[in-house]
Amino acid sequence: MKFQAIILDFDGLVLDSETPLFDIWADIYSSHGEQLSLDDWQPALGTQGGFDPFGELVRRTQQSIDHGGLVDHVSREHWSRCADEPLLPGVRDRLEEARALGIGTAVASSSSAAWVRPWLDRHDLSALTDVICTRDDVTRVKPAGHARPLGTVGGLWY
């Protein structure tokens, strides 16, 4: 079987952005006297809308919490903490190897393009990636089994 392309998931495979995000929310929960477990967090991994940490915090604490302020804090902190995250092992090697073999390359993510593209640029991966497909490019994110792609480039859907 000859491969036509490799597709790398972004969060957790290219860059560990999931651990810092969990840690941020765990800190927020702790500051409100609550504990956020990995079991709580698991439905949030690899998709959008699988777990609402804000809603769950409000439910547990029965407190009024500034949603906008918390969203801004989490966003700023997430960008800051991920700035120190290296590429995960083998990512660059696999993309370079695919290029050398004439195999198409893609990065897919249920995150937004505004999140994914700057990190690919920062780690000099954009030039090694033929297609970047984010939640902005599909009608439904994974795990939807029948997300409708918007188009193709060089035989790769996006």
DSSP file (Angstrom, degrees, kcal/mol; ACC not computed):
  #  RESIDUE AA STRUCTURE BP1 BP2  ACC     N-H-->O    O-->H-N    N-H-->O    O-->H-N    TCO  KAPPA ALPHA  PHI   PSI    X-CA   Y-CA   Z-CA
    1    1 A M              0   0    0      0, 0.0     2,-0.5     0, 0.0     0, 0.0   0.000 360.0 360.0 360.0 127.4    0.0    0.0    0.0
    2    2 A K        -     0   0    0      2,-0.0     2,-0.3     0, 0.0     0, 0.0  -0.853 360.0-133.8 -98.5 127.4    1.4    3.4   -1.0
    3    3 A F        -     0   0    0     -2,-0.5     3,-0.1     1,-0.1   101,-0.1  -0.592  16.0-170.1 -79.1 138.5    0.5    6.3    1.2
    4    4 A Q        -     0   0    0      1,-0.3   100,-2.7    -2,-0.3     2,-0.3   0.702  69.2  -4.6 -95.9 -26.0   -0.7    9.5   -0.4
    5    5 A A  E     -a  104   0A   0     98,-0.2     2,-0.4   150,-0.0    -1,-0.3  -0.994  54.1-136.2-160.7 157.7   -0.6   11.6    2.7
    6    6 A I  E     -a  105   0A   0     98,-2.2   100,-1.8    -2,-0.3     2,-0.5  -0.966  17.9-159.0-117.0 142.9    0.0   11.7    6.4
    7    7 A I  E     -a  106   0A   0     -2,-0.4     2,-0.5    98,-0.2   100,-0.2  -0.982   4.9-162.7-124.0 120.7   -2.3   13.7    8.6
    8    8 A L  E     -a  107   0A   0     98,-2.8   100,-2.5    -2,-0.5     2,-0.2  -0.887  17.5-131.9-104.2 129.1   -1.1   14.8   12.1
    9    9 A D  E   > -a  108   0A   0     -2,-0.5     5,-0.6    98,-0.2   100,-0.2  -0.535  20.0-146.1 -69.6 145.5   -3.5   15.9   14.8
   10   10 A F  T >>>S+     0   0    0     98,-2.0     4,-2.2     3,-0.2     5,-1.8   0.985  73.5  60.6 -82.8 -68.9   -2.3   19.2   16.3
   11   11 A D  B 345S+c   15   0B   0      1,-0.3     5,-0.2     2,-0.2    -1,-0.1  -0.458 122.5   5.1 -69.6 116.8   -3.2   19.4   20.0
   12   12 A G  T 345S+     0   0    0      3,-3.3    -1,-0.3    -2,-0.4     4,-0.2   0.184 133.2  51.3  98.7 -17.2   -1.5   16.5   21.8
   13   13 A L  T <45S+     0   0    0     -3,-1.4    -3,-0.2     2,-0.3    -2,-0.2   0.720 121.2  23.2-116.7 -45.9    0.5   15.2   18.8
   14   14 A V  T  <<S+     0   0    0     -4,-2.2    74,-2.4    -5,-0.6     2,-0.4   0.890 140.4   7.4 -83.9 -45.8    2.3   18.1   17.3
   15   15 A L  B   <S-cD  11  87B   0     -5,-1.8    -3,-3.3    72,-0.2     2,-2.0  -1.000  72.0-126.0-139.0 133.9    2.3   20.3   20.4
   16   16 A D        +     0   0    0     70,-0.6    -5,-0.1    -2,-0.4    -6,-0.0  -0.574  54.6 141.7 -80.9  83.3    1.2   19.4   24.0
   17   17 A S     >  +     0   0    0     -2,-2.0     4,-1.2     2,-0.1    -1,-0.2   0.530  59.1  70.2 -95.4  -9.7   -1.2   22.2   24.4
   18   18 A E  H  > S+     0   0    0     -3,-0.3     4,-2.4     2,-0.2     5,-0.2   0.892  93.0  52.8 -77.5 -40.4   -3.7   20.0   26.3
   19   19 A T  H  > S+     0   0    0      1,-0.2     4,-2.7     2,-0.2     5,-0.2   0.941 109.6  48.3 -62.9 -47.8   -1.6   19.6   29.5
   20   20 A P  H  > S+     0   0    0      0, 0.0     4,-2.3     0, 0.0    -1,-0.2   0.906 111.9  50.4 -59.3 -38.9   -1.1   23.3   30.0
   21   21 A L  H  X S+     0   0    0     -4,-1.2     4,-2.2     2,-0.2    -2,-0.2   0.921 111.2  47.6 -65.9 -42.7   -4.8   24.0   29.4
   22   22 A F  H  X S+     0   0    0     -4,-2.4     4,-2.9     1,-0.2    -1,-0.2   0.932 111.5  51.7 -60.3 -44.8   -5.8   21.3   32.0
   23   23 A D  H  X S+     0   0    0     -4,-2.7     4,-2.2     2,-0.2    -2,-0.2   0.882 107.9  52.0 -61.2 -39.2   -3.3   22.8   34.4
   24   24 A I  H  X S+     0   0    0     -4,-2.3     4,-2.1     2,-0.2    -1,-0.2   0.954 113.4  43.2 -61.4 -50.1   -4.7   26.3   34.0
   25   25 A W  H  X S+     0   0    0     -4,-2.2     4,-2.8     1,-0.2    -2,-0.2   0.874 110.9  55.1 -65.9 -36.4   -8.3   25.0   34.7
   26   26 A A  H  X S+     0   0    0     -4,-2.9     4,-2.5     1,-0.2    -1,-0.2   0.903 108.7  49.3 -61.9 -39.8   -7.0   22.9   37.6
   27   27 A D  H  X S+     0   0    0     -4,-2.2     4,-2.2     2,-0.2    -2,-0.2   0.905 111.0  49.7 -63.8 -41.7   -5.5   26.0   39.1
   28   28 A I  H  X S+     0   0    0     -4,-2.1     4,-0.8     2,-0.2    -2,-0.2   0.935 111.6  47.9 -63.5 -46.4   -8.7   27.9   38.7
   29   29 A Y  H ><>S+     0   0    0     -4,-2.8     5,-2.8     1,-0.2     3,-1.2   0.932 111.0  51.6 -59.4 -45.6  -10.7   25.1   40.3
   30   30 A S  H ><5S+     0   0    0     -4,-2.5     3,-2.0     1,-0.3    -1,-0.2   0.887 103.8  57.2 -59.8 -39.7   -8.3   25.0   43.2
   31   31 A S  H 3<5S+     0   0    0     -4,-2.2    -1,-0.3     1,-0.3    -2,-0.2   0.689 108.5  48.5 -66.8 -15.7   -8.6   28.7   43.7
   32   32 A H  T <<5S-     0   0    0     -3,-1.2    -1,-0.3    -4,-0.8    -2,-0.2   0.183 124.8-103.0-105.5  14.1  -12.3   28.2   44.2
   33   33 A G  T < 5S+     0   0    0     -3,-2.0     2,-0.3     1,-0.3    -3,-0.2   0.703  86.4 113.5  75.8  19.7  -11.8   25.3   46.6
   34   34 A E      < -     0   0    0     -5,-2.8     2,-0.4    -6,-0.2    -1,-0.3  -0.776  59.4-132.1-120.0 164.1  -12.6   22.6   44.0
   35   35 A Q        -     0   0    0     -2,-0.3     2,-0.6    -3,-0.1    -9,-0.1  -0.975   8.4-155.7-119.7 131.3  -10.6   19.9   42.4
   36   36 A L        -     0   0    0     -2,-0.4     2,-0.2   -10,-0.2    -6,-0.1  -0.926  19.2-161.0-103.1 118.1  -10.6   19.2   38.6
   37   37 A S     >  -     0   0    0     -2,-0.6     4,-2.0     1,-0.1     5,-0.1  -0.548  30.9-115.9 -96.2 163.4   -9.7   15.6   37.9
   38   38 A L  H  > S+     0   0    0      1,-0.2     4,-2.1     2,-0.2    -1,-0.1   0.821 118.6  59.0 -64.5 -30.2   -8.4   14.1   34.7
   39   39 A D  H  4 S+     0   0    0      2,-0.2    -1,-0.2     1,-0.2    -3,-0.0   0.898 106.7  47.0 -64.1 -39.3  -11.6   12.0   34.6
   40   40 A D  H  4 S+     0   0    0      1,-0.2    -2,-0.2     2,-0.1    -1,-0.2   0.923 117.0  44.1 -62.3 -43.7  -13.6   15.3   34.6
   41   41 A W  H >X S+     0   0    0     -4,-2.0     3,-2.7     1,-0.2     4,-0.5   0.737  88.5  88.2 -76.8 -26.9  -11.4   16.7   31.8
   42   42 A Q  G >< S+     0   0    0     -4,-2.1     3,-1.6     1,-0.3    -1,-0.2   0.809  81.5  58.0 -49.5 -42.9  -11.2   13.7   29.6
   43   43 A P  G 34 S+     0   0    0      0, 0.0    -1,-0.3     0, 0.0    -2,-0.1   0.694 100.6  60.8 -63.6 -14.2  -14.4   14.5   27.5
   44   44 A A  G X4 S+     0   0    0     -3,-2.7     3,-1.0     6,-0.2     2,-0.3   0.661  81.6 106.2 -82.5 -16.3  -12.7   17.9   26.6
   45   45 A L  T << S-     0   0    0     -3,-1.6     3,-0.1    -4,-0.5   -33,-0.0  -0.462  89.7  -3.9 -74.9 128.7   -9.8   16.2   24.9
   46   46 A G  T 3  S+     0   0    0     -2,-0.3     2,-0.3     1,-0.2    -1,-0.2   0.592 120.9  59.2  76.8  12.8   -9.6   16.2   21.1
   47   47 A T  S <  S-     0   0    0     -3,-1.0     2,-0.4    94,-0.1    -1,-0.2  -0.898  78.0-105.7-153.5-179.0  -13.0   17.9   20.4
   48   48 A Q  S    S+     0   0    0     94,-0.4    93,-0.1    -2,-0.3    -3,-0.0  -0.967  95.9  13.0-117.5 137.3  -15.0   21.1   21.1
   49   49 A G  S    S+     0   0    0     -2,-0.4     3,-0.1     2,-0.3    -1,-0.1   0.567  82.5 121.4  81.5   8.7  -17.9   21.1   23.5
   50   50 A G  S    S+     0   0    0      1,-0.3     2,-0.3    -6,-0.2    -6,-0.2   0.741  84.7   9.7 -76.0 -22.4  -17.2   17.8   25.2
   51   51 A F        -     0   0    0     -7,-0.1    -2,-0.3    -8,-0.1    -1,-0.3  -0.952  63.5-148.2-157.1 135.0  -16.8   19.4   28.6
   52   52 A D     >  -     0   0    0     -2,-0.3     4,-2.5     1,-0.2     5,-0.2  -0.844  14.1-177.9-108.0  93.5  -17.6   22.9   29.8
   53   53 A P  H  > S+     0   0    0      0, 0.0     4,-2.0     0, 0.0    -1,-0.2   0.854  83.5  50.8 -63.5 -33.7  -15.1   23.7   32.6
   54   54 A F  H  > S+     0   0    0      2,-0.2     4,-2.4     1,-0.2     5,-0.2   0.965 112.0  45.4 -66.3 -51.6  -16.7   27.1   33.3
   55   55 A G  H  > S+     0   0    0      1,-0.2     4,-2.4     2,-0.2    -1,-0.2   0.882 113.5  50.3 -59.0 -40.3  -20.2   25.7   33.6
   56   56 A E  H  X S+     0   0    0     -4,-2.5     4,-2.6     2,-0.2    -1,-0.2   0.888 109.2  51.4 -67.0 -38.7  -19.1   22.9   35.8
   57   57 A L  H  X S+     0   0    0     -4,-2.0     4,-2.7    -5,-0.2     5,-0.3   0.928 111.5  46.9 -63.5 -44.9  -17.2   25.3   38.1
   58   58 A V  H  X S+     0   0    0     -4,-2.4     4,-2.4     1,-0.2     5,-0.4   0.915 112.6  50.8 -62.4 -42.9  -20.3   27.5   38.4
   59   59 A R  H  < S+     0   0    0     -4,-2.4    -2,-0.2    -5,-0.2    -1,-0.2   0.928 114.5  43.1 -60.5 -45.4  -22.4   24.4   39.1
   60   60 A R  H  < S+     0   0    0     -4,-2.6    -2,-0.2     1,-0.2    -1,-0.2   0.902 123.6  34.4 -69.1 -41.4  -20.0   23.1   41.8
   61   61 A T  H  < S-     0   0    0     -4,-2.7    -2,-0.2    -5,-0.2    -1,-0.2   0.708  88.2-143.8 -89.3 -20.0  -19.4   26.4   43.5
   62   62 A Q     <  +     0   0    0     -4,-2.4     2,-0.3    -5,-0.3    -3,-0.1   0.835  57.8 132.9  56.6  33.2  -22.9   27.9   43.1
   63   63 A Q        -     0   0    0     -5,-0.4     2,-0.6    -6,-0.3    -1,-0.2  -0.790  66.3-113.3-111.8 155.0  -21.1   31.3   42.7
   64   64 A S        -     0   0    0     -2,-0.3     2,-0.4    -3,-0.1    -6,-0.0  -0.798  40.9-174.0 -83.7 123.0  -21.4   34.0   40.1
   65   65 A I        -     0   0    0     -2,-0.6     2,-0.9   -11,-0.0    -7,-0.0  -0.971  32.5-111.4-125.6 136.2  -18.2   34.0   38.1
   66   66 A D     >  -     0   0    0     -2,-0.4     4,-2.2     1,-0.2     5,-0.2  -0.518  31.1-169.6 -68.0 101.5  -17.2   36.6   35.5
   67   67 A H  H  > S+     0   0    0     -2,-0.9     4,-2.8     1,-0.2     5,-0.2   0.938  82.4  47.3 -60.9 -50.9  -17.3   34.4   32.3
   68   68 A G  H  > S+     0   0    0      1,-0.2     4,-2.3     2,-0.2    -1,-0.2   0.907 113.1  48.6 -60.2 -43.7  -15.6   37.0   30.0
   69   69 A G  H  > S+     0   0    0      1,-0.2     4,-2.3     2,-0.2    -1,-0.2   0.889 113.1  47.6 -63.1 -39.7  -12.8   37.7   32.5
   70   70 A L  H  X S+     0   0    0     -4,-2.2     4,-2.9     2,-0.2     5,-0.2   0.898 110.1  51.8 -70.1 -40.0  -12.1   34.0   33.0
   71   71 A V  H  X S+     0   0    0     -4,-2.8     4,-2.5     2,-0.2    -2,-0.2   0.924 111.6  47.7 -60.7 -44.6  -12.1   33.3   29.3
   72   72 A D  H  X S+     0   0    0     -4,-2.3     4,-2.6    -5,-0.2     5,-0.2   0.922 112.5  49.3 -62.1 -44.5   -9.6   36.2   28.8
   73   73 A H  H  X S+     0   0    0     -4,-2.3     4,-2.7     1,-0.2     5,-0.2   0.941 112.3  47.2 -60.1 -48.6   -7.4   34.9   31.6
   74   74 A V  H  X S+     0   0    0     -4,-2.9     4,-2.6     1,-0.2    -2,-0.2   0.915 113.1  49.3 -61.6 -43.5   -7.5   31.3   30.3
   75   75 A S  H  X S+     0   0    0     -4,-2.5     4,-2.4    -5,-0.2     5,-0.2   0.949 113.8  44.4 -61.3 -50.9   -6.6   32.4   26.8
   76   76 A R  H  X S+     0   0    0     -4,-2.6     4,-2.2     1,-0.2    -2,-0.2   0.928 116.4  46.8 -59.8 -45.5   -3.7   34.6   27.8
   77   77 A E  H  X S+     0   0    0     -4,-2.7     4,-2.9    -5,-0.2     5,-0.2   0.877 110.2  53.1 -66.8 -37.6   -2.4   32.0   30.2
   78   78 A H  H  X S+     0   0    0     -4,-2.6     4,-2.3    -5,-0.2    -1,-0.2   0.934 110.3  46.6 -64.7 -46.3   -2.7   29.2   27.6
   79   79 A W  H  X S+     0   0    0     -4,-2.4     4,-1.0     1,-0.2    -2,-0.2   0.922 114.7  49.1 -59.5 -43.2   -0.7   31.2   25.0
   80   80 A S  H  < S+     0   0    0     -4,-2.2     3,-0.5    -5,-0.2     4,-0.4   0.936 113.1  44.1 -63.6 -48.3    1.9   32.0   27.6
   81   81 A R  H >< S+     0   0    0     -4,-2.9     3,-1.0     1,-0.2    -1,-0.2   0.853 111.2  53.7 -68.9 -34.0    2.3   28.4   28.9
   82   82 A C  H >< S+     0   0    0     -4,-2.3     3,-1.6     1,-0.2    -1,-0.2   0.712  89.9  77.5 -74.2 -18.2    2.4   26.9   25.4
   83   83 A A  T 3< S+     0   0    0     -4,-1.0    -1,-0.2    -3,-0.5    -2,-0.2   0.790  97.0  47.2 -59.7 -26.3    5.2   29.3   24.4
   84   84 A D  T <  S+     0   0    0     -3,-1.0    -1,-0.3    -4,-0.4    -2,-0.2   0.466  88.5 107.4 -93.2  -2.9    7.6   27.0   26.4
   85   85 A E    <   -     0   0    0     -3,-1.6     2,-0.1    -4,-0.2     3,-0.1  -0.625  60.2-146.0 -81.2 128.2    6.2   23.8   24.9
   86   86 A P        -     0   0    0      0, 0.0   -70,-0.6     0, 0.0     2,-0.1  -0.405  33.1 -84.6 -81.1 166.0    8.6   22.1   22.4
   87   87 A L  B     -D   15   0B   0    -72,-0.1   -72,-0.2    -2,-0.1   -73,-0.1  -0.417  55.4-104.4 -59.6 146.6    7.4   20.1   19.4
   88   88 A L    >   -     0   0    0    -74,-2.4     3,-1.7   -75,-0.2     4,-0.3  -0.457  52.1 -76.2 -74.8 153.5    6.6   16.6   20.4
   89   89 A P  T 3  S+     0   0    0      0, 0.0    -1,-0.1     0, 0.0     0, 0.0  -0.165 112.1  10.8 -56.2 136.2    9.2   13.9   19.4
   90   90 A G  T 3> S+     0   0    0     -3,-0.1     4,-2.7     1,-0.0     5,-0.2   0.253  90.2 112.6  87.7 -11.1    9.2   12.8   15.8
   91   91 A V  H <> S+     0   0    0     -3,-1.7     4,-2.2     2,-0.2     5,-0.2   0.972  83.1  37.8 -61.3 -57.7    6.9   15.5   14.4
   92   92 A R  H  > S+     0   0    0     -4,-0.3     4,-2.8     1,-0.2     5,-0.3   0.914 116.5  54.2 -60.8 -42.7    9.5   17.4   12.3
   93   93 A D  H  > S+     0   0    0      1,-0.2     4,-2.6     2,-0.2    -1,-0.2   0.916 109.4  46.9 -58.7 -45.0   11.2   14.1   11.3
   94   94 A R  H  X S+     0   0    0     -4,-2.7     4,-2.5     2,-0.2    -1,-0.2   0.904 113.5  48.1 -66.5 -40.5    7.9   12.6   10.0
   95   95 A L  H  X S+     0   0    0     -4,-2.2     4,-2.3    -5,-0.2    -2,-0.2   0.920 114.5  45.7 -65.8 -42.4    7.0   15.7    8.0
   96   96 A E  H  X S+     0   0    0     -4,-2.8     4,-2.5     2,-0.2    -2,-0.2   0.898 112.7  51.1 -65.5 -40.3   10.5   16.0    6.5
   97   97 A E  H  X S+     0   0    0     -4,-2.6     4,-1.6    -5,-0.3    -2,-0.2   0.918 109.8  49.6 -63.0 -43.7   10.4   12.2    5.7
   98   98 A A  H  <>S+     0   0    0     -4,-2.5     5,-3.0     2,-0.2     4,-0.5   0.922 110.4  51.0 -60.7 -44.1    7.0   12.6    4.0
   99   99 A R  H ><5S+     0   0    0     -4,-2.3     3,-1.4     1,-0.2    -2,-0.2   0.933 109.0  50.6 -57.7 -47.2    8.3   15.5    2.0
  100  100 A A  H 3<5S+     0   0    0     -4,-2.5    -1,-0.2     1,-0.3    -2,-0.2   0.808 112.6  47.1 -62.9 -29.6   11.4   13.5    0.9
  101  101 A L  T 3<5S-     0   0    0     -4,-1.6    -1,-0.3    -3,-0.2    -2,-0.2   0.425 115.7-113.4 -91.5  -0.1    9.1   10.6   -0.2
  102  102 A G  T < 5 +     0   0    0     -3,-1.4     2,-0.4    -4,-0.5    -3,-0.2   0.755  67.2 146.7  74.0  24.3    6.7   12.8   -2.1
  103  103 A I      < -     0   0    0     -5,-3.0    -1,-0.3    -6,-0.2   -98,-0.2  -0.784  51.0-113.9 -95.2 135.6    3.9   12.1    0.4
  104  104 A G  E     -a    5   0A   0   -100,-2.7   -98,-2.2    -2,-0.4     2,-0.4  -0.248  29.2-147.7 -64.3 155.0    1.4   14.9    1.1
  105  105 A T  E     +a    6   0A   0   -100,-0.2    26,-1.6   -98,-0.0    25,-1.2  -0.977  19.0 171.2-130.3 141.8    1.3   16.4    4.6
  106  106 A A  E     -ab   7 131A   0   -100,-1.8   -98,-2.8    -2,-0.4     2,-0.4  -0.991  21.9-150.5-145.7 152.2   -1.6   17.8    6.6
  107  107 A V  E     -ab   8 132A   0     24,-2.2    26,-3.0    -2,-0.3     2,-0.4  -0.996  19.6-169.7-121.0 130.3   -2.3   19.0   10.1
  108  108 A A  E     +ab   9 133A   0   -100,-2.5   -98,-2.0    -2,-0.4     2,-0.3  -0.919  10.0 166.8-120.8 146.4   -5.8   18.6   11.4
  109  109 A S        -     0   0    0     24,-2.1    26,-0.1    -2,-0.4     4,-0.0  -0.987  43.0-143.5-157.7 146.0   -7.3   20.1   14.5
  110  110 A S  S    S+     0   0    0     -2,-0.3     2,-0.1    24,-0.2    24,-0.1   0.378  86.4  90.6 -86.4   3.1  -10.6   20.7   16.3
  111  111 A S  S    S-     0   0    0      1,-0.1    24,-2.3   -63,-0.0    25,-0.4  -0.410  90.8 -89.1 -84.8 171.8   -9.0   23.9   17.4
  112  112 A S    >>  -     0   0    0     22,-0.2     4,-2.3    23,-0.2     3,-1.0  -0.395  25.6-118.4 -81.0 159.3   -9.2   27.1   15.5
  113  113 A A  H 3> S+     0   0    0      1,-0.2     4,-2.1     2,-0.2    -1,-0.1   0.844 115.1  64.3 -62.0 -34.0   -6.9   28.3   12.7
  114  114 A A  H 34 S+     0   0    0      1,-0.2    -1,-0.2     2,-0.2    -3,-0.0   0.738 110.6  38.1 -63.4 -21.7   -6.1   31.3   14.9
  115  115 A W  H <> S+     0   0    0     -3,-1.0     4,-0.8     2,-0.1    -2,-0.2   0.863 121.2  41.3 -91.4 -45.6   -4.6   28.8   17.4
  116  116 A V  H  X S+     0   0    0     -4,-2.3     4,-2.1     1,-0.2     3,-0.5   0.933 107.3  56.0 -74.1 -49.3   -2.9   26.3   15.1
  117  117 A R  H  X S+     0   0    0     -4,-2.1     4,-2.5     1,-0.2     5,-0.2   0.877 103.9  52.0 -59.6 -43.5   -1.3   28.4   12.4
  118  118 A P  H  > S+     0   0    0      0, 0.0     4,-2.7     0, 0.0    -1,-0.2   0.876 110.9  49.0 -61.9 -34.0    0.8   30.6   14.7
  119  119 A W  H  X S+     0   0    0     -4,-0.8     4,-1.9    -3,-0.5    -2,-0.2   0.889 110.1  50.4 -72.6 -37.2    2.3   27.6   16.4
  120  120 A L  H  <>S+     0   0    0     -4,-2.1     5,-3.3     2,-0.2     6,-0.8   0.918 114.0  46.1 -63.7 -41.5    3.1   25.9   13.1
  121  121 A D  H ><5S+     0   0    0     -4,-2.5     3,-1.8     3,-0.2    -2,-0.2   0.934 110.0  53.5 -63.2 -46.6    4.8   29.1   12.0
  122  122 A R  H 3<5S+     0   0    0     -4,-2.7    -1,-0.2     1,-0.3    -2,-0.2   0.854 114.2  41.6 -58.3 -36.5    6.7   29.5   15.4
  123  123 A H  T 3<5S-     0   0    0     -4,-1.9    -1,-0.3    -5,-0.1    -2,-0.2   0.199 114.1-116.0 -98.8  15.7    8.1   25.9   15.0
  124  124 A D  T < 5S+     0   0    0     -3,-1.8    -3,-0.2     1,-0.1    -2,-0.1   0.870  79.5 122.6  54.9  43.5    8.8   26.3   11.3
  125  125 A L    > < +     0   0    0     -5,-3.3     3,-1.2    -6,-0.1     4,-0.3   0.564  44.3  85.2-106.9 -13.4    6.3   23.6   10.2
  126  126 A S  G >  S+     0   0    0     -6,-0.8     3,-1.5     1,-0.3    -5,-0.1   0.895  89.4  52.1 -58.4 -41.4    4.1   25.6    7.9
  127  127 A A  G 3  S+     0   0    0      1,-0.3    -1,-0.3    -7,-0.2    -2,-0.1   0.685 109.0  51.9 -69.5 -16.9    6.4   25.1    4.9
  128  128 A L  G <  S+     0   0    0     -3,-1.2     2,-0.5     1,-0.0    -1,-0.3   0.377  97.8  81.0 -96.2   3.0    6.3   21.3    5.6
  129  129 A T    <   -     0   0    0     -3,-1.5   -23,-0.2    -4,-0.3     3,-0.1  -0.941  51.6-174.3-120.0 119.7    2.5   21.2    5.7
  130  130 A D  S    S+     0   0    0    -25,-1.2     2,-0.4    -2,-0.5   -24,-0.2   0.886  77.1  21.4 -76.0 -40.3    0.4   21.1    2.5
  131  131 A V  E     -b  106   0A   0    -26,-1.6   -24,-2.2     2,-0.0     2,-0.5  -0.991  58.2-166.1-134.9 136.5   -3.0   21.4    4.1
  132  132 A I  E     -b  107   0A   0     -2,-0.4     2,-0.5   -26,-0.2   -24,-0.2  -0.986  13.2-174.4-120.3 118.9   -4.1   22.7    7.5
  133  133 A C  E     +b  108   0A   0    -26,-3.0   -24,-2.1    -2,-0.5     2,-0.2  -0.959  10.3 166.5-119.5 119.3   -7.6   21.8    8.4
  134  134 A T    >   -     0   0    0     -2,-0.5     3,-2.3   -26,-0.2     4,-0.3  -0.601  56.4 -84.4-120.4-178.9   -9.1   23.2   11.6
  135  135 A R  G >  S+     0   0    0    -24,-2.3     3,-0.7     1,-0.3   -23,-0.2   0.742 124.8  67.0 -59.9 -20.6  -12.6   23.5   13.1
  136  136 A D  G 3  S+     0   0    0    -25,-0.4    -1,-0.3     1,-0.2   -24,-0.1   0.667  99.5  51.2 -71.1 -15.2  -13.0   26.6   10.9
  137  137 A D  G <  S+     0   0    0     -3,-2.3    13,-0.5     3,-0.0     2,-0.3   0.435 104.3  57.3-105.1  -1.8  -12.9   24.4    7.8
  138  138 A V  B <  S-E  149   0C   0     -3,-0.7     3,-0.1    -4,-0.3     9,-0.1  -0.861  72.3-129.1-129.7 162.3  -15.5   21.7    8.6
  139  139 A T  S    S+     0   0    0      9,-0.8     2,-0.3    -2,-0.3    -1,-0.1   0.815  97.8  16.5 -79.2 -30.9  -19.2   21.6    9.4
  140  140 A R  S    S-     0   0    0      8,-0.1    -1,-0.3     4,-0.1     2,-0.1  -0.998  76.8-132.7-142.2 141.2  -18.6   19.4   12.5
  141  141 A V    >   -     0   0    0     -2,-0.3     3,-1.9     1,-0.2   -31,-0.1  -0.457  48.9 -43.9 -88.2 165.0  -15.5   18.6   14.5
  142  142 A K  T 3  S+     0   0    0      1,-0.3   -94,-0.4    -2,-0.1    -1,-0.2  -0.311 116.8  44.2 -59.0 147.8  -14.3   15.1   15.5
  143  143 A P  T 3  S+     0   0    0      0, 0.0    -1,-0.3     0, 0.0     2,-0.1  -0.917  86.6 111.1 -93.3  19.9  -15.6   12.7   16.7
  144  144 A A    X   -     0   0    0     -3,-1.9     3,-0.9     1,-0.2    -4,-0.1  -0.356  59.1-151.3 -55.1 121.7  -18.3   13.4   14.1
  145  145 A G  T 3  S+     0   0    0      1,-0.3    -1,-0.2    -2,-0.1    -3,-0.1   0.651  87.3  41.5 -74.2 -15.1  -18.0   10.5   11.7
  146  146 A H  T 3  S+     0   0    0      2,-0.1    -1,-0.3     0, 0.0     2,-0.2  -0.189  70.3 161.3-130.2  43.6  -19.3   12.4    8.8
  147  147 A A    <   -     0   0    0     -3,-0.9    -6,-0.1     1,-0.1    -5,-0.0  -0.463  40.8-125.6 -63.3 133.7  -17.8   15.9    8.9
  148  148 A R        -     0   0    0     -2,-0.2    -9,-0.8     2,-0.0    -8,-0.1  -0.735  19.0-139.2 -88.4 116.2  -18.2   17.4    5.5
  149  149 A P  B     -E  138   0C   0      0, 0.0   -11,-0.1     0, 0.0     3,-0.1  -0.373   5.3-139.5 -68.9 154.6  -14.9   18.7    4.1
  150  150 A L        -     0   0    0    -13,-0.5     2,-0.3     1,-0.2   -12,-0.1   0.748  66.8 -44.3 -86.6 -26.0  -15.0   22.0    2.3
  151  151 A G        -     0   0    0      2,-0.0     7,-2.8     0, 0.0     2,-0.3  -0.965  55.7 -97.1-178.4-169.5  -12.6   21.0   -0.6
  152  152 A T  E     -F  157   0D   0     -2,-0.3     2,-0.4     5,-0.3     5,-0.3  -0.963  13.9-165.6-135.7 153.4   -9.4   19.4   -1.6
  153  153 A V  E >  S-F  156   0D   0      3,-2.9     3,-2.3    -2,-0.3    -2,-0.0  -0.970  82.8 -16.4-135.8 120.5   -5.8   20.5   -2.4
  154  154 A G  T 3  S-     0   0    0     -2,-0.4   -50,-0.1     1,-0.3     3,-0.1   0.831 130.3 -50.8  56.0  33.5   -3.5   18.0   -4.2
  155  155 A G  T 3  S+     0   0    0      1,-0.3     2,-0.5   -51,-0.0    -1,-0.3   0.390 116.0 115.4  86.0  -4.9   -5.8   15.1   -3.3
  156  156 A L  E <   -F  153   0D   0     -3,-2.3    -3,-2.9   -51,-0.1    -1,-0.3  -0.849  61.5-133.5 -99.3 132.5   -6.0   16.1    0.4
  157  157 A W  E      F  152   0D   0     -2,-0.5    -5,-0.3    -5,-0.3   -24,-0.0  -0.458 360.0 360.0 -78.7 155.5   -9.3   17.2    1.8
  158  158 A Y              0   0    0     -7,-2.8    -6,-0.2    -2,-0.1   -24,-0.2   0.245 360.0 360.0-144.9 360.0   -9.7   20.2    4.0
